[in-house]
Amino acid sequence: MKRSRRLEERLKAWAYAGALTMVASVLLCLGLLTVVWRREVEQVRREMDAYTRAEALALGRNLLYDLASDPRVLRVHYLEQTLLSLRRELKAAPAMPPVPEVLLTLVRSNIELPDTQIWTQARALGLSTDLRTITAAKRSACEEVLADAVEDLQEDLQARVTFSDHLRGVRLASTGDLVNLEAGEDVPVTVPHGETGATVELSKGRLLVQLPLYVETRHWGRAYLLMDRDVLSRVTVQLMETLDLGTVVLFALLVCLLSVWALWTAWLLRTLRRDVVAPVVSLAGRMEAWARRGPAEEVGAGGEPEQLNEAFGRLIERVAGQQEQLLRAQKMGLMERLGAGLSHELNNALNPALLRLEEIAIEGRAPDASDLRALHDYLASAQAILKDVSAAARTSSGPSRLLAPKDWLGVTRRLVEPHFASGPRLIWDVSEDAPLVRGEGQGLVQVAVNLLLNAKEAVEKRGSEGEVRVSLKSANGRVRLLVEDNGSGLSGTVVNHLFEPFVTTKAQGTGLGLFVVDTLVRRMGGRVSLNPRDGGGIVAEVILPEPGKEDDERA
């Protein structure tokens, strides 16, 4: 388990480093995004605050414009101005006697008329009075009428506050200090420390608007309007909530992303452990055990991949050494087999000649023509064996070049046609436009002659019914030479060993013909095979490489 933990720990360390890097990057991005986001939110908040102040100021101005044209405000203004004027006139006058109620009633009903007209009406009613008494009566009447008018105006202001969505309190203070109206909530007239301007923020939900009040284009007093900031800033609040919700959603998405990434990393580590770490560790252990022919050693400081690389290197060296030993053993075995077969075949060829010579010597006679022919046949057989062995051992039978069918099949046909003069038929199915091949001319001739003579010997028992067909075709980038016969075929046990040296089905064969054919064909980059033919017989197939583009250009 120590071996598997090492690679697994390295993978975990890489995964944790990647996770920490990703978390740090996400947190950094989130922090920067939050800072930028909050800065933008504060900017929006400031702009919305300015908007609410401007909206409150606009609402206050509309209200004061409406009040400036209200008849009740005009009446209060007129009564206050009249009272102030009368007070200035009577300020230095001595104390006045009480004013009769009849005169007060007359003055109340005609308070807007000049004093002289009121005095004329009083004289007409039989009231004895003078202008000073009329002035005093008018002052008393103005005070009473002003009080009633102020009360009536205050009720109107209270109704405006009650039915307004954003107005919570009103206070009107005249410059003459005779009129001081209040409606709704208490309106402070003192400005908080540090606050200036027409709008003053009293609290989070209240905003004070201070404006001058003009009546008939004259500055009459000052208005203090208490506005409900929550109603005016409802859009701001909704916008802030939306922005805050967006921040929360973004943070939740990042958390979900990190969670998914963590789950995927855990799954990846588990998969790597199962599909990579365990097979690598197992393979490293098996290679170590096989290479050392014993239990594997512990993995060094480099870990499993480095150990696997070292073990693979040692394995390659060991396999290379074993391949060299195997090749040497195969060569020695082949030499022993070739020597044994050659000795056997030469003994079979030379022993009859030796026995014939001993017979002549024992009989003490001179050899005759039959003796010489027999000795010649025995020596020719030994020479054929040595020739086949020489052909099999030769590394090259000539230079490789581009050959037309006439260059090697034409030569083959001239060499084998005399053997088919009396016996089986030779069918030559090779056209003039047959494909070119690249190979050794002499070697190809020897291959074709060997296969054709073998086919002839296979069909000789059938006499005139025997048939051998030769064809040359091109398919899939290969040139195929086919030699077909309708002989008796071969048994399954012999077919698997026909291309080995000294394996033959002929009574007088050396067993080297097909071995030589296979050697020559492989030397030219091709292959040869013997397969059963439909209807009986054998199909000898030689597959050779087709010339490439370079060969076509040279041709």
C-alpha positions in Angstrom: 0.0 0.0 0.0 3.0 2.3 0.5 3.5 2.2 -3.3 0.0 3.2 -4.1 -0.2 6.0 -1.5 2.8 7.8 -2.9 1.4 8.5 -6.4 -2.1 9.1 -4.9 -0.6 11.6 -2.4 1.1 13.5 -5.3 -2.2 13.6 -7.2 -4.0 14.8 -4.1 -1.4 17.5 -3.5 -1.8 18.7 -7.1 -5.6 18.7 -6.7 -5.4 20.6 -3.4 -3.0 23.1 -4.8 -5.4 23.6 -7.8 -8.4 23.9 -5.4 -6.6 26.5 -3.2 -5.6 28.5 -6.3 -9.1 28.4 -7.6 -10.6 29.4 -4.2 -8.1 32.2 -3.8 -8.8 33.4 -7.3 -12.6 33.2 -6.8 -12.4 35.0 -3.5 -10.1 37.7 -4.9 -12.5 38.2 -7.9 -15.5 38.2 -5.5 -13.8 40.8 -3.3 -13.0 43.1 -6.2 -16.4 42.6 -7.6 -18.0 43.4 -4.2 -15.9 46.5 -3.8 -16.8 47.8 -7.2 -20.4 46.7 -6.8 -20.7 48.5 -3.4 -19.1 51.6 -4.8 -21.5 51.6 -7.7 -24.4 51.0 -5.2 -23.3 53.9 -3.1 -23.1 56.1 -6.2 -26.7 55.0 -7.1 -27.7 55.6 -3.5 -26.3 59.2 -3.6 -28.0 59.9 -6.9 -31.3 58.5 -5.6 -31.0 60.6 -2.4 -30.5 63.7 -4.6 -33.5 62.6 -6.6 -35.7 62.3 -3.5 -34.5 65.7 -2.2 -35.3 67.3 -5.6 -38.7 65.5 -5.6 -39.5 66.7 -2.1 -38.5 70.2 -3.0 -40.7 70.1 -6.1 -43.6 68.9 -4.1 -43.1 71.6 -1.5 -43.0 74.3 -4.2 -46.1 73.0 -5.8 -47.9 73.1 -2.4 -46.7 76.7 -1.7 -47.7 77.8 -5.2 -51.2 76.4 -4.5 -51.4 78.1 -1.1 -50.2 81.4 -2.5 -53.4 81.6 -4.7 -55.7 80.2 -2.0 -58.4 82.9 -1.0 -58.1 81.8 2.6 -54.4 82.5 2.6 -55.0 85.8 0.9 -57.6 86.7 3.6 -55.2 85.8 6.4 -52.4 87.8 4.8 -54.7 90.8 4.4 -56.0 90.6 7.9 -52.5 90.3 9.3 -51.2 93.2 7.3 -54.2 95.3 8.4 -53.8 94.4 12.0 -50.1 95.2 11.9 -50.9 98.6 10.4 -53.6 99.3 12.9 -51.3 98.4 15.8 -48.7 100.8 14.5 -51.3 103.6 14.3 -52.7 102.9 17.8 -49.3 102.3 19.4 -48.8 105.9 20.7 -52.5 106.6 21.3 -53.8 106.9 24.9 -56.0 104.1 26.3 -59.3 103.8 24.5 -62.6 103.2 26.2 -64.4 99.9 25.5 -65.9 99.7 22.1 -69.7 99.1 21.9 -70.8 95.7 20.6 -72.9 97.3 18.0 -70.0 99.1 16.5 -67.9 95.9 16.7 -70.6 94.0 14.7 -70.7 96.8 12.1 -66.9 96.8 11.8 -66.7 92.9 11.5 -69.1 92.9 8.6 -67.3 95.8 6.8 -63.8 95.1 7.9 -62.4 95.5 4.4 -63.8 99.0 4.0 -61.8 102.1 4.8 -62.3 103.6 8.2 -64.1 106.7 6.8 -66.8 104.6 5.1 -67.3 102.6 8.3 -67.6 105.9 10.3 -70.2 107.1 7.7 -72.3 103.9 8.1 -72.1 104.2 11.9 -73.3 107.8 11.8 -76.1 106.7 9.5 -77.2 104.1 12.1 -77.3 106.8 14.8 -74.0 105.7 16.5 -72.0 108.5 18.0 -68.4 107.8 17.4 -65.2 109.1 15.9 -62.4 107.8 13.6 -60.1 106.8 16.5 -62.9 104.7 18.0 -63.5 103.1 14.5 -59.8 102.3 14.3 -59.8 100.7 17.7 -63.0 98.7 16.9 -61.4 97.6 13.6 -58.3 96.4 15.4 -60.4 94.3 17.8 -62.5 93.0 14.9 -59.3 92.1 12.9 -58.0 90.1 15.8 -61.2 88.1 16.0 -61.6 87.6 12.3 -57.9 86.7 11.9 -58.2 84.1 14.6 -61.2 82.6 12.7 -59.5 82.7 9.4 -56.3 81.1 10.8 -58.5 78.3 12.3 -60.2 77.8 9.0 -56.8 77.7 7.1 -55.4 75.3 9.7 -58.3 72.9 9.0 -57.6 73.1 5.3 -53.9 72.3 5.9 -54.8 69.4 8.1 -57.0 68.0 5.3 -54.1 68.4 2.8 -51.8 66.5 5.2 -54.3 63.8 5.8 -55.0 63.1 2.1 -51.3 63.4 1.0 -49.1 60.4 0.3 -45.9 62.1 1.3 -46.8 65.2 3.3 -46.7 64.5 7.1 -46.7 67.9 8.6 -46.9 71.7 7.7 -45.9 74.8 9.6 -46.4 78.3 8.3 -44.8 81.2 10.2 -45.4 84.8 9.0 -42.8 87.4 9.2 -45.1 89.5 11.4 -45.3 86.8 14.0 -49.1 87.1 14.0 -49.7 83.8 12.1 -48.2 80.5 13.1 -50.1 77.6 11.6 -49.3 73.9 12.3 -51.0 70.8 10.9 -50.1 67.1 11.1 -47.0 66.0 12.9 -44.8 68.4 14.8 -42.5 70.2 12.4 -39.1 71.2 13.9 -37.9 74.6 12.8 -34.4 74.3 14.1 -32.0 73.0 11.5 -29.7 70.1 12.6 -26.0 70.9 13.0 -24.2 70.9 9.7 -27.3 70.9 7.5 -27.9 73.7 5.1 -30.1 74.2 2.0 -33.8 73.9 1.3 -34.0 70.2 2.2 -32.8 68.9 5.6 -32.6 65.2 6.4 -34.1 64.7 9.9 -34.0 60.9 9.9 -33.9 57.9 7.6 -37.7 58.3 7.0 -38.2 62.1 7.4 -37.1 65.0 5.2 -37.7 68.7 6.1 -38.3 71.2 3.3 -37.8 74.9 4.1 -39.1 77.4 1.6 -40.2 81.1 1.7 -43.9 81.8 1.3 -44.9 84.6 -1.1 -48.4 86.1 -1.2 -49.3 88.6 -3.9 -45.6 88.7 -4.9 -44.7 89.8 -1.4 -42.7 87.8 1.1 -45.2 86.9 3.8 -43.4 84.2 5.8 -41.7 80.8 5.8 -43.1 77.3 5.2 -41.8 74.2 6.8 -42.9 70.9 5.2 -42.3 67.5 6.8 -42.0 64.9 4.0 -42.2 61.1 4.3 -38.9 60.0 2.8 -39.9 56.3 2.6 -42.6 57.1 0.1 -40.3 59.3 -2.0 -37.4 56.8 -1.9 -39.5 53.7 -2.5 -37.8 53.2 -5.9 -34.4 53.7 -4.2 -35.2 51.1 -1.6 -36.4 48.6 -4.3 -33.3 49.3 -6.3 -31.0 48.8 -3.3 -32.8 45.5 -2.5 -32.4 44.3 -6.0 -28.7 45.1 -6.0 -28.2 43.4 -2.6 -30.2 40.4 -3.9 -28.0 40.3 -6.9 -24.9 40.2 -4.7 -26.3 37.3 -2.7 -27.3 35.4 -5.8 -23.8 35.9 -7.3 -22.2 34.7 -4.1 -24.5 31.7 -4.0 -23.6 30.9 -7.6 -19.9 31.0 -6.8 -20.4 28.8 -3.8 -22.4 26.3 -6.0 -19.6 26.5 -8.6 -16.9 25.7 -6.0 -19.0 22.9 -4.6 -19.5 21.3 -8.1 -15.8 21.8 -8.7 -14.9 20.1 -5.4 -17.2 17.2 -6.2 -15.8 16.8 -9.6 -12.2 16.9 -8.2 -13.1 14.2 -5.7 -14.6 12.1 -8.4 -11.6 12.7 -10.7 -9.2 11.7 -7.9 -11.2 8.5 -7.2 -11.3 7.7 -10.9 -7.5 8.3 -11.3 -6.9 6.1 -8.3 -8.9 3.3 -9.8 -8.0 3.7 -13.5 -4.4 5.1 -13.3 -2.7 4.7 -9.9 -3.7 1.1 -9.2 -2.8 -0.2 -12.8 0.5 1.7 -12.7 1.4 0.4 -9.3 0.4 -3.1 -10.3 2.3 -3.0 -13.6 5.4 -1.5 -11.9 5.3 -4.3 -9.3 4.8 -7.1 -11.9 7.6 -5.7 -14.1 9.9 -5.4 -11.1 9.1 -8.9 -10.1 9.6 -10.3 -13.6 12.7 -8.4 -14.3 14.4 -9.3 -11.0 12.8 -12.8 -10.9 11.7 -12.1 -7.3 9.7 -9.8 -5.1 9.6 -6.2 -6.3 11.6 -3.7 -4.3 10.0 -0.6 -2.7 9.5 2.4 -4.9 12.3 4.9 -4.6 11.9 8.6 -3.8 10.9 9.3 -7.4 7.5 7.6 -7.1 5.7 5.0 -9.2 6.0 6.7 -12.7 9.8 7.0 -12.3 10.0 3.5 -10.9 7.9 2.2 -13.8 10.2 4.0 -16.3 13.3 2.4 -14.7 11.6 -1.0 -14.5 10.6 -0.7 -18.2 14.2 0.3 -19.1 15.6 -2.7 -17.3 12.9 -4.9 -18.9 13.9 -3.7 -22.4 17.5 -4.5 -21.7 16.6 -7.9 -20.4 14.3 -8.6 -23.3 17.0 -7.4 -25.8 19.5 -9.8 -24.1 17.1 -12.6 -24.2 16.3 -11.9 -27.8 20.0 -12.1 -28.6 20.3 -15.3 -26.7 17.2 -16.7 -28.4 18.4 -15.7 -31.8 21.8 -17.3 -31.1 20.0 -20.5 -29.9 17.8 -20.5 -33.0 20.8 -20.1 -35.2 22.6 -23.0 -33.4 19.4 -25.1 -33.7 19.0 -24.3 -37.3 22.7 -25.1 -38.0 22.3 -28.4 -36.1 19.1 -29.2 -38.0 20.6 -28.1 -41.3 23.7 -30.1 -40.6 21.8 -33.2 -39.6 19.5 -32.9 -42.6 22.3 -32.2 -45.0 24.3 -35.1 -43.6 21.3 -37.4 -44.0 20.5 -36.2 -47.6 24.2 -36.4 -48.7 24.5 -39.9 -47.2 21.4 -41.0 -49.1 22.9 -39.6 -52.3 26.5 -40.7 -51.8 26.1 -44.0 -50.0 24.8 -45.8 -53.2 27.7 -44.4 -55.1 30.1 -45.7 -52.5 28.5 -49.1 -52.4 28.6 -49.3 -56.2 32.4 -48.4 -56.2 33.0 -51.1 -53.5 31.1 -53.6 -55.6 33.2 -52.8 -58.7 36.4 -53.1 -56.5 35.4 -56.4 -55.0 34.5 -57.8 -58.4 37.8 -56.6 -59.8 36.3 -55.3 -63.0 36.4 -52.1 -64.9 33.3 -49.9 -64.6 31.0 -50.1 -67.6 28.6 -47.5 -69.0 25.8 -48.4 -66.6 28.1 -48.0 -63.6 29.2 -44.6 -64.9 25.6 -43.5 -65.4 24.6 -44.6 -61.9 27.6 -42.9 -60.3 26.8 -39.8 -62.4 23.1 -39.8 -61.1 24.3 -40.2 -57.5 26.8 -37.3 -57.7 24.2 -35.1 -59.6 21.7 -35.7 -56.7 24.4 -34.6 -54.2 25.2 -31.6 -56.3 21.5 -30.6 -56.4 21.3 -30.8 -52.6 24.4 -28.6 -52.3 23.0 -26.2 -54.9 19.7 -25.8 -53.0 21.5 -25.2 -49.7 23.7 -22.6 -51.4 20.6 -20.8 -52.8 18.9 -20.8 -49.3 22.1 -19.4 -47.7 22.7 -16.7 -50.3 21.7 -13.2 -49.0 20.9 -11.9 -52.5 20.5 -13.3 -55.9 21.0 -10.0 -57.7 20.1 -6.3 -57.5 16.5 -5.3 -56.9 14.9 -3.5 -59.8 11.7 -2.8 -61.6 10.7 -5.8 -63.7 8.0 -6.3 -66.4 6.4 -9.8 -66.6 8.4 -10.7 -69.7 11.6 -10.1 -67.7 11.0 -13.0 -65.3 7.8 -14.8 -66.2 8.9 -14.9 -69.9 12.2 -16.5 -68.9 10.3 -18.9 -66.6 8.0 -19.9 -69.4 10.8 -20.8 -71.7 12.5 -22.8 -69.0 9.5 -24.9 -67.9 7.6 -25.4 -71.2 9.9 -28.3 -72.3 8.9 -30.2 -69.1 5.2 -29.8 -70.1 5.7 -31.0 -73.7 4.3 -34.4 -72.9 2.1 -34.6 -69.9 -0.1 -32.1 -68.0 -1.3 -28.9 -69.7 0.2 -25.5 -68.8 -2.3 -22.6 -69.0 -0.5 -19.3 -69.2 -3.0 -16.6 -68.0 -0.6 -13.6 -68.0 -1.5 -10.7 -70.3 0.9 -8.1 -71.7 -0.5 -5.4 -69.5 0.2 -7.4 -66.3 1.5 -5.3 -63.4 5.2 -4.5 -62.8 7.0 -5.7 -59.7 10.2 -4.7 -57.9 12.5 -7.5 -57.0 15.4 -9.7 -58.0 15.1 -11.1 -61.5 17.1 -14.3 -60.9 15.3 -14.9 -57.6 11.8 -14.4 -59.1 12.7 -16.8 -61.9 13.9 -19.4 -59.4 10.7 -19.0 -57.3 8.4 -19.3 -60.3 10.3 -22.3 -61.8 10.2 -24.2 -58.4 6.5 -23.6 -57.9 5.7 -24.7 -61.5 7.8 -27.8 -61.4 6.2 -28.7 -58.0 2.8 -28.3 -59.5 3.7 -30.4 -62.6 4.9 -33.3 -60.3 1.6 -33.0 -58.3 -0.6 -33.5 -61.4 1.6 -36.0 -63.3 -0.4 -39.0 -62.0 -3.5 -37.5 -63.8 -1.8 -37.7 -67.1 -3.5 -35.6 -69.8 -6.2 -34.5 -67.3 -3.5 -32.7 -65.2 -3.6 -28.9 -65.5 -1.4 -26.1 -64.1 -2.6 -22.5 -64.4 -0.4 -19.4 -64.0 -1.8 -15.9 -63.5 -0.5 -12.5 -62.4 -2.9 -9.9 -60.8 -2.8 -6.7 -58.9 -5.1 -5.8 -56.0 -4.9 -3.5 -52.9 -1.3 -2.3 -53.7 0.0 -5.9 -54.0 1.0 -8.1 -57.0 -0.2 -11.7 -56.7 1.4 -14.6 -58.6 -1.0 -17.7 -58.5 0.1 -21.2 -59.5 -2.9 -23.5 -59.4 -3.0 -27.3 -60.0 -5.7 -29.9 -59.9 -3.6 -32.6 -58.2 -4.5 -34.6 -55.1 -3.5 -31.9 -52.7 -1.6 -32.2 -49.4 -2.5 -33.6 -46.0 -3.0 -31.3 -43.1 0.0 -32.4 -41.1 2.5 -31.7 -43.9 1.1 -28.3 -44.9 2.1 -26.7 -41.6 5.8 -27.7 -42.2 6.3 -27.4 -46.0 8.4 -24.3 -45.8 10.8 -25.8 -43.3 14.1 -27.3 -44.6 14.3 -31.0 -45.5 10.5 -31.5 -45.3 9.1 -33.1 -48.5 6.4 -35.4 -49.7 8.5 -36.7 -52.7 10.3 -40.0 -52.6 13.4 -38.4 -54.2 13.0 -34.8 -53.0 15.6 -32.8 -50.9 13.0 -30.9 -48.9 14.8 -27.6 -49.7 12.8 -26.3 -52.7 9.9 -24.6 -50.8 12.4 -23.5 -48.1 14.4 -21.7 -50.8 11.2 -20.1 -52.3 10.1 -18.8 -49.0 13.5 -17.4 -48.2 13.8 -15.6 -51.6 10.2 -14.2 -51.4 10.7 -12.9 -47.9 14.0 -11.3 -48.9 12.1 -9.3 -51.5 9.5 -8.1 -48.9 6.7 -10.5 -49.9 5.2 -13.8 -48.6 4.2 -17.2 -50.1 1.5 -19.6 -49.0 0.0 -22.9 -50.2 -3.8 -23.2 -49.9 -6.4 -25.8 -50.9 -8.0 -25.2 -54.3 -11.8 -25.5 -54.8 -12.4 -28.8 -56.6 -9.1 -30.3 -55.4 -5.5 -29.4 -55.8 -3.2 -26.6 -54.4 -3.0 -22.9 -55.0 0.5 -21.5 -54.5 0.2 -17.7 -53.9 3.1 -15.3 -54.0 2.4 -11.8 -52.9 4.9 -9.1 -53.8 4.9 -5.3 -53.2 3.5 -3.2 -56.0 5.9 -0.5 -57.3 5.3 3.0 -55.7 5.1 6.5 -57.2 8.9 6.8 -57.3 9.1 3.6 -59.3 6.4 4.9 -61.7 8.4 8.1 -62.3 11.6 6.2 -62.9 9.8 3.9 -65.3 
